[in-house]
Amino acid sequence: MNEKPIFKFRDDAVFCKVLEQKPDIAKKILILAAGNEVEGLDLDHITIRRQEIVDPNLDARSIRLDVYMASSDFYADFEMQTSQETYALRSRFYVSLNDADKLKKGETFKKLPKAIIIFICTNDPFHKGYAKYISKERLFVDDDCTKDISGTAKYDAKYAKIYLNTKHRKDAEHQNVCEELANLLEYVETSVVKDSFTEEVDCQVQYVNKTEGEYLMTLYEKLQAERIEGIEQGKIKGAIEKQNSLIKRMFEKNMTAEEIADIT
């Protein structure tokens, strides 16, 4: 009988369990990744939830959050991304769904909390080699978007999207993060321990593997099944759209319904 695989920090189930069980690790990753974005925020009274589904309504697409951290004045969503994605659009969708229930009826928009989305990507999300990319909404006064007046106009949409790249280039320019964060990204990629923080993370990863083996296997299989189902649904949708387009062209060529039915 084959031995069960040892799950790594980059595996969804382990990543979620480690951050849930050790809030200090989650907080440290937030501080390392977000930097100035967490300045002045309440980091002392946080709650952490894992694998939470945000489902707006029956017809709309839902999302499953890896790790969700919240306090009185901010929320942060940590996502481990191990496949190629349309990152900019995905992160936009995550912010919009996370914001949806943050205000009660009649409350002013000023009460929206700061939003921080952190994607830890095992593929370079924008193919430029940098360890960290930051996206924030800016305010421009020209069509070419070269005259940024965000600072002088005090424009702040109160969100930041941060993408960390475990496959960044190792030269000084592209390793644009502190040494601790660089070591963490290398640990995600290789499981090599380089300092006290990655040692702390690795100890918890080993503990989770030891104590949650059956849960990890079950969750891993469930997530894999969901991904396969999503891929299959996408293929079916694509095939239907292709056939509908073909039928439309046939009608435009004045073919009869019987002829179309016979062909399709």
ZIVEN-V104642 format. One record per backbone hydrogen bond with DSSP energy under -0.5 kcal/mol. NH is the residue of the N-H (numbers start at 0). CO is the residue of the C=O. E is the energy in kcal/mol with one decimal. If there is no record, write none. Layout:
{{NH | CO | E} {NH | CO | E}}
//
This chain:
{{6 | 4 | -0.7} {10 | 7 | -1.5} {14 | 10 | -2.8} {15 | 11 | -2.7} {16 | 12 | -2.1} {17 | 13 | -3.0} {18 | 14 | -1.9} {19 | 15 | -2.0} {20 | 16 | -2.9} {21 | 17 | -2.2} {24 | 21 | -1.3} {25 | 21 | -1.5} {26 | 22 | -2.9} {27 | 23 | -2.2} {28 | 24 | -2.4} {29 | 25 | -2.3} {30 | 26 | -2.5} {31 | 27 | -2.7} {32 | 28 | -2.8} {33 | 29 | -3.0} {34 | 30 | -1.7} {36 | 33 | -2.2} {37 | 34 | -1.6} {38 | 35 | -1.5} {40 | 37 | -2.1} {42 | 40 | -1.1} {46 | 69 | -2.4} {48 | 67 | -2.7} {50 | 65 | -2.4} {51 | 64 | -1.0} {53 | 62 | -3.0} {54 | 52 | -0.6} {55 | 53 | -0.5} {59 | 56 | -0.5} {62 | 53 | -2.0} {64 | 51 | -3.3} {64 | 62 | -0.6} {66 | 77 | -1.8} {67 | 48 | -3.5} {68 | 66 | -0.5} {68 | 75 | -3.2} {69 | 46 | -2.2} {70 | 73 | -2.6} {74 | 113 | -2.5} {75 | 68 | -3.4} {76 | 115 | -2.5} {77 | 66 | -2.9} {77 | 75 | -0.5} {78 | 117 | -2.9} {80 | 78 | -0.7} {80 | 119 | -2.8} {81 | 79 | -0.6} {86 | 84 | -1.5} {89 | 85 | -2.6} {90 | 86 | -2.8} {91 | 87 | -1.6} {92 | 88 | -2.2} {93 | 89 | -2.1} {94 | 90 | -2.2} {95 | 91 | -2.1} {96 | 92 | -2.4} {97 | 93 | -2.4} {98 | 94 | -2.1} {99 | 95 | -0.9} {101 | 98 | -2.0} {106 | 103 | -2.2} {110 | 107 | -1.8} {111 | 108 | -1.9} {113 | 72 | -2.3} {114 | 157 | -2.4} {115 | 74 | -2.0} {116 | 159 | -2.4} {117 | 76 | -3.1} {117 | 115 | -0.5} {118 | 116 | -0.5} {118 | 161 | -3.0} {119 | 78 | -3.2} {119 | 117 | -0.6} {120 | 118 | -0.8} {120 | 163 | -3.3} {121 | 80 | -2.6} {130 | 173 | -2.6} {132 | 162 | -2.5} {134 | 160 | -2.9} {140 | 146 | -1.4} {144 | 141 | -1.6} {147 | 145 | -1.0} {148 | 138 | -2.6} {148 | 146 | -0.6} {149 | 138 | -0.5} {152 | 148 | -2.5} {153 | 150 | -1.0} {154 | 149 | -2.7} {155 | 153 | -0.6} {159 | 114 | -2.2} {160 | 134 | -2.7} {161 | 116 | -3.5} {161 | 159 | -0.5} {162 | 132 | -2.8} {163 | 118 | -3.3} {163 | 161 | -0.5} {164 | 130 | -2.6} {165 | 120 | -2.6} {165 | 163 | -0.6} {167 | 164 | -1.1} {168 | 128 | -2.5} {174 | 170 | -2.2} {175 | 173 | -1.6} {176 | 174 | -1.1} {181 | 177 | -2.4} {182 | 178 | -2.6} {183 | 179 | -1.8} {184 | 180 | -2.5} {185 | 181 | -2.1} {186 | 182 | -2.1} {187 | 183 | -2.4} {188 | 184 | -1.7} {189 | 185 | -3.0} {190 | 186 | -2.5} {198 | 194 | -1.9} {199 | 195 | -2.0} {200 | 196 | -2.5} {201 | 197 | -2.6} {202 | 198 | -2.4} {203 | 199 | -1.7} {204 | 200 | -2.3} {205 | 201 | -2.5} {206 | 202 | -2.0} {207 | 203 | -2.6} {208 | 204 | -2.2} {209 | 205 | -2.1} {210 | 206 | -2.6} {211 | 207 | -2.5} {215 | 211 | -3.1} {216 | 212 | -2.1} {217 | 213 | -2.3} {218 | 214 | -2.9} {219 | 215 | -2.8} {220 | 216 | -2.4} {221 | 217 | -2.1} {222 | 218 | -2.9} {223 | 219 | -2.4} {224 | 220 | -2.2} {225 | 221 | -2.2} {226 | 222 | -2.3} {227 | 223 | -2.5} {228 | 224 | -2.6} {229 | 225 | -2.4} {230 | 226 | -2.3} {231 | 227 | -2.7} {232 | 228 | -2.6} {233 | 229 | -2.0} {234 | 230 | -2.1} {235 | 231 | -2.5} {236 | 232 | -2.6} {237 | 233 | -2.3} {238 | 234 | -2.3} {239 | 235 | -2.4} {240 | 236 | -2.5} {241 | 237 | -2.2} {242 | 238 | -2.3} {243 | 239 | -2.7} {244 | 240 | -2.1} {245 | 241 | -1.9} {246 | 242 | -2.7} {247 | 243 | -2.2} {248 | 244 | -1.9} {249 | 245 | -2.0} {250 | 246 | -2.3} {251 | 247 | -2.0} {252 | 248 | -1.1} {253 | 250 | -2.0} {254 | 249 | -2.1} {259 | 255 | -2.3} {260 | 256 | -2.5} {261 | 257 | -2.1} {262 | 258 | -1.8} {263 | 259 | -2.8}}
//
